[in-house]
């Protein structure tokens, strides 16, 4: 059997991570993280330690902080401490996790570090497998804890708890024991203390075999993703920072779910979206993305969280941002271009106002007697839901004189009686 040190080093070689990189070790003071810290100290050149005292276990919390601090002082390792009190009315484990990973991210940025190392090990992975299985999880949940996620790396995911305890005893490593781990109040502790030991007694290689199952599922997941990508790539095109997706009845709802879940959409959302007809303009949202239905396509884009922008435009002033406009007094036009607006300057009141259109905006289109909603004009022009968000209007005295690139206001057009013509050109980037 490979030693714990060999397994630790093999992780870095397998994932092509240099041991010369700058690492932040997340250390609680418990045996797992203290062993991980000791391995990192011996085999990596540049390490720092991050410890959080949640003040949840009184003297035990302070003891764990002291153990971690003393180890760092002994070996001259930079030590970053955060003291955080958790609202006990909330989900303690979730709150602690959010605090922990936010702190790690801050320390990486502030100190120019490359990776955070956490001490998750093989037994943690098996516990996660069973927890997720009990919740009816799909293949993502059954593949356990990822050994790498962005800048978080977990080099002990192939190391058993027994190996960790043996290593600690061999070098007489000081660590703190969390008394709360002995209770079975939490589901993970119940599995750890009550269920998994029975299975391990009955099946002596239980943890190794479940670990093999997790690795097999990871391979299956990789293959599944490759097949899904191959199927989806036939009907999807990138456009800007999003995607145009051709509607395709031959692709199953479950395949669409595996694709769209990566953008934060849940199973119920995707099944309802795929299996039902939706009118043009219908949109659903995940936390960071929106999926919209247009006539022949779906559009998938990051949610636009841009605040309302309004720019004042003085006489003969040109601007580049947020929209590129060139403005000048000119002679009467001899030809017309949809990206150039011509106006009777005597009808304008400066400064003009430039902003994106909003729901409820109206204009009297050139050649018409009545007013029309801009939303209806854009529908008539077959502008997609995503493109609608990047349409600008120019106003004079709070009246829209130009739906940029589409419609000039009838009341501000140039006529035979116009003495001075004002030209606004929309320059495409």
N, C-alpha and C positions, 0 to 999 in steps of 0.2 A: 504494500500500500504506500502511495506517495506520502511523504511527510507534509505537515501543514505548511512548512516553508516552501517546499517545492510547488505545492498547489498555489500558494500566494504568488510566487514568481511566474508560474505558468500562465496565470491570468493576464499579466502585463505583456508577456510575449505573444500570447494568443490574440490579444486585442491591439497589438502594436502601439502600446502606450509606453513611452520612455520612462525609465526609473529616474531620469534626471529632471522630470517635470516638477512643478511646484504643487504640493498636495496639502489640502486641509483635511485633518482627520476629525470626524465627528465622534467625540468621546463622552459617554455618560458616566464613566467610572465603574461600570459593571464589567464582568469578566470578558464578555465578547469584545467590547470596544477597547478594553485595555490590552488584550491579546493582539487585536488589529493594530493598535498604536505601537506595540512593541515590535511587531513584524515590520511595520512601516519605518520605524526608527533604524532597524538593522539593515534594511534593503533599499531604502530610498534616501536620496541625499538632502532633499529640501522639503521639510514638513512643518506644519503649524497645527495647533489643536484648537477646536471650538467646543466649548462646554456650556450647557444651559442648566441653570439651577431653577427649577420650576417652583421650588418652595412647597411642594405637595406632601413631602414625607418628613417634614421637620428636621430632626438631627441627621437622619439618613441622607437627606438631600445635601446638607452642608458637608457631611462626611465624604460623599462622592465627589463634591467639588474639590475638597482638600486633597483627596487621593490623586485626582487628575492633575491638580496644580503642582503637587510635590513631584510627581513623575516628570513633569515638564521642566521644573526647576533643576532637577537632578541632571537632566540631559540637555539643558539649555535649549528648550524648544519653545518658540513663541506660543503664548497661551491667550486665547480670546474668550472672555466670559460674558455671558448675558444672564441677568437675573430677571425672570418673568413670572408673574403670578397669573395663573389661569382662572378664568371664571368657572367655578365648579358647577354652575347650572347648565353649562354647555357640554358637548361631547369632549371629554378630557383628552382622549387619545387623538382625536382629529385636531383639536386646538393645539396640542403639544406638537403634533407633526407639522402643522402650518407654521408655528413659531420657529421650529427647528430648521426647516428648509429655507425659510425666509432669512434667518440669521446666516446660514451657510452661504447663501447667494450674496448677501451683503459683504461678507468677509472675503469672498473670492474677488469681488469687484474692487473693494477698497485696498486690497493688498496684492493685486495682480497675480492671483493664483490660478492654476489650471484646472484642478479637479478637487472635488470633495470625495473622500473615502468614507463609507459607512460599513459597519461590521455585520451586516446581514449574512447569515450562514445557511447551510443546507437545511437544518431543522426549521428555520424561519420560512424557507421556501416551501417545505412540505406543509407546514401549518397554513400558509397562505393558499396553497392548492385546495386543502380541505375546506377552509372557510369559504372560498369562492365557489367550490362545488356545492356547498350547502345552500348557497344563494341562487343556484341555477345559472351560474356563469357560463359563458361561451368559451371559446378557445383562448381568448385573450386572458381571461382570469385564471384559466387552468395552466397557463405557462409560468405562473408564479411571479416572483419579484425579478424585474429586469436587472441583469448584472451591470448594464450601462444604460443610463438615461441622461442624455445631454452631458452635463458636467458632473453628474453623480456616478461614481463607480463603486462596485461591490465585489472586491476580489476574493471574498470568502464564501461565495454561494455554493462552492463544491466542497466546503469544509464542514464536517459534522460537529455537533456540540461536544461529543466525546473527545474529538481531537483538540478542540479548544480547551477543554478542562484539563486534558493530559498535558498540553503545552504549558498551561498556567502553573500546574503543580510542579512540573519539571524545573521551571526557572524560579519557582516561589514568587510569582507575581502578585502584588497586592491589588485587591479590587474590592468593590463594595457589593454586597448582596441586597437586592431589592426585595423587601419582605412582601410587597404587594404581589410579586410573581407567584407566591405560594398559594394565594387564594385563587378561586376559580370563578370570580365574579364576571370577568370578561370572557367572551367566546374563545378568544385565542388562548387564554390561560386554561380554560376548560379542556380544550383540545390537548394542550401541552401537558397538563397535569393528570388528566383522567383517561382520555381516549387513546392518544398516540402511544403511551407506554404499554398499554395492553396489546396493541397491534404489534409493537416491536418485540414484545415477549413471545407472541405467537409466531411471528415471522421475523427471525433474527436479522435478516438483511432488508427489513422493511423500508427504512429511510433511504438506503441506497437505491432500491428498486423504484420507489416513488420518484426519487430524483431522476432516475433514468426515464421514467414516464414523462416527466416534465420536459426533459431534453428532447424526447421524441415528439412531443406536442409542439415544441418550439420549431422543430424541423418541419412539421406538418403546417404550422402557421406560416412559415416562410414560403413554402410551396403554394399554399392557398393564396397568399398575397400576390405571388407572381402570376398565378392563373387569373386572379381578379383583375390585376393591372392589364394583362393581355386582353381580357374581354372588354374592359372599360375603355382602354386606349383607342379602341375602334370608333368610339362615339364621342370622344371628348377632345376639345381643343383649348389650349391656353389662350387667354385674352387679357392683357394687362396683368393684374395681380390676381386674376380669377380664372374661371373656366366657363366655356360654352359647351353644353351637353346636349347632343341630339337625342330626342325621345326615341326609345327603342324598346318595343314590346317583347323582344326575344330575351332580354336580360332580366333575370328573376329579381324579385324584391329583395331576397336574401343577399344576392350579390351586390345590389345597390346599398344595402345596409353595411356590408363590410367595407365598401368604399366610403360612404358618407359618415360612418362613425368616427373616422379619422378627423373629421371636421366638427365633431361634437354633437352630431344628431343622434337621438336615441332610436331604439327599434320601433317604438310605436309611431313616432314621427315619420320614419322612412316608409313603413308599410302603408300608412295612410296616404302618404304622398304618391307612392308608386301605384297603388291599387285603385285610386279614385281619380276621376276627372276633375281638373281645377281650371277656373277661368283665368284668362291671361292677366298677369299682374299679381296673382296669388303668391304670397311669400311666407316661408316659415323660417324660424331663427334657432340657431344654437347660441352658445355664449359668445362666440367670436365670428360666426359666419351666417349668411343669409342665402337661402335657396329660393329662387323665383321662377315662376312659370311664364314663358312667353309663347308666342304662337307655335314656333317650330323647335324651340330649345328650352332647356332649363339653364339658368345662370347661377353660378356659385361664386360668391365674392365675400371677402372680409367685410364685416359690418363697418359702415362709414360713421365714425364717431366725431367727425369734424364739426367744430362749433360753427354757428352761423357767422358767415363772413360778409361784411358790407364795406364797400370802398367808395369814397367820394371821388368824382371825376370832374376836374375843373376844365374850363374852356381851353381847347387846344392842348390838353394834357394827354399824354399816352402812358400806359402802364404795362408792366410785364407780368406781375403777379397780383392776385391769384389767377387772372386771366389776361392774355396778351392782346391788348387793344391799341390801335394807332388811330388818333383823332386829329382832324384838321378841317378848316374852312376851305371849301373848294367850289369849283364851278358845277353847274348842273350836270348830272351823270348822262352819259350817252349809252351806257350799257349797265346791266345789273348782275350782281353776284350774291348768292345767298349768304356769304360771309361778310358782306359789306352792307351797312345800313346807311341810307341817306335820309336826312331830316331837314325840315325848314327851321333854320336856326332861330327865327323870330318866335317860334312856338315853344322853344326850349327854355327851361329855367335852370341855371347852373348854381351849384355843382350838380351833376347827374349822380345817380346812385347805382352802383353795380352790386348785384347779389345773386345767389342761386334762387331759382323759383321755388315757391312753396305751395302746398295744397291750398286751393281756393283762389289762387291768382288768376286774373282775367285780362284779356286784351281785345281791342277791336281790330281784327286782322285787316290788312290792306285789301280794299275792294269790297268790304262787307259793311253793312249798316249796323249790325248788332255786335254785341260782345260775345266772347267765347272763352270757356275755361281753357287754361293752358294744358291741363291734364288731358282734355279731349283732343287738343291740337296734336299733342305728342302721341296719343293713341292713333290718330289719323295718319301721322307720319311714320307709324310703326317703329317708334323708338323703344328699345328694350327697357325693362325695369331698371337694370343697372345703369344704362346710359342716361336715363332720365335724371339721375342724381347729379350729373355733371353738366346740366343745362343752366345757362345764366340769363338773367334779365337786366335790362337797363331802364331806369326810371327817371322821369322828370317830374318834380313836384309830387312824388309818390304815385305817379301814373306810369304804367309800363309802356315804354315807347318801342321797345324791341325785345322780342324773344330771340336771343342771339343765335344766328344761323338758321332761323326759321321764318319769323313773321315780324314785319314792321307795323306799327300802329297807324291805322288809316288817318287819324287826326293830326299826325305829325309828318306826313309824307311831303315830298317836294311836289310842287305844282308849277304851272306856267306863271303863277303870280309870285313864286318864291324868288326873293332877291339874293339871299345868301343860303348856300347849302352846307350842311354840316355832315361830314363823312366820318363814320366809325367803322374801322376794319378789324374783324376778328382774325387774328393770326394763329393758325393751327400750329401746335408745337411739333 
